[in-house]
Amino acid sequence: MAENNCADCAFRKKYDTNPRSILGRIWRWHVKWCPGWKTYMASLSSEERLKLAKKYDLKV
């Protein structure tokens, strides 16, 4: 399986820069169901996963 690009995702950077931008909102909607994002989150340590979940207001 190819490695995911979630850590360096351009849409994620758009969200970080301006969460209310259209691309930022698309990214936020996208991570709710994206299998790549779920795999990326599962690959992180529990501390990093909690940190990202808090930053992006996601369910753990």
VMD Tcl script that draws the C-alpha trace (Angstrom):
set ca {
  {0.00 0.00 0.00}
  {1.29 3.46 -0.87}
  {2.10 5.81 1.96}
  {-0.41 8.55 2.59}
  {0.39 12.22 2.26}
  {-1.64 13.46 5.23}
  {1.26 15.03 7.13}
  {2.08 17.26 4.14}
  {-1.38 17.64 2.62}
  {-1.89 20.95 0.80}
  {-5.57 21.03 1.84}
  {-4.57 20.54 5.47}
  {-2.15 23.45 5.18}
  {-4.97 25.56 3.73}
  {-7.10 24.65 6.76}
  {-4.27 25.52 9.13}
  {-3.80 28.88 7.40}
  {-7.48 29.76 7.09}
  {-10.05 27.26 8.44}
  {-12.92 29.25 6.96}
  {-11.57 29.10 3.39}
  {-13.46 26.88 0.97}
  {-10.50 24.47 0.63}
  {-10.05 24.41 4.39}
  {-13.70 23.52 4.89}
  {-13.48 20.81 2.21}
  {-10.48 19.30 4.00}
  {-12.33 19.36 7.33}
  {-15.34 17.60 5.78}
  {-13.06 15.16 3.95}
  {-11.23 13.85 7.05}
  {-14.50 12.67 8.56}
  {-14.62 9.73 6.12}
  {-11.17 9.56 4.45}
  {-9.60 6.09 4.84}
  {-6.12 7.60 4.31}
  {-6.62 10.02 7.21}
  {-7.87 7.21 9.43}
  {-4.79 5.14 8.56}
  {-2.54 8.14 9.19}
  {-4.13 8.77 12.59}
  {-3.81 5.09 13.52}
  {-0.10 5.18 12.65}
  {0.58 7.98 15.14}
  {1.37 7.50 18.81}
  {-1.57 7.97 21.13}
  {-0.12 11.28 22.36}
  {0.20 12.67 18.82}
  {-3.23 11.34 17.88}
  {-4.85 13.10 20.85}
  {-2.97 16.29 20.06}
  {-4.25 16.30 16.44}
  {-7.76 15.34 17.50}
  {-7.84 18.28 19.90}
  {-6.33 20.67 17.34}
  {-8.89 19.75 14.68}
  {-11.78 19.03 17.07}
  {-12.11 15.42 15.92}
  {-13.45 12.32 17.62}
  {-10.72 10.04 18.90}
}
mol new
graphics top color blue
foreach p $ca { graphics top sphere $p radius 0.5 }
foreach p [lrange $ca 0 end-1] q [lrange $ca 1 end] { graphics top cylinder $p $q radius 0.2 }
display resetview
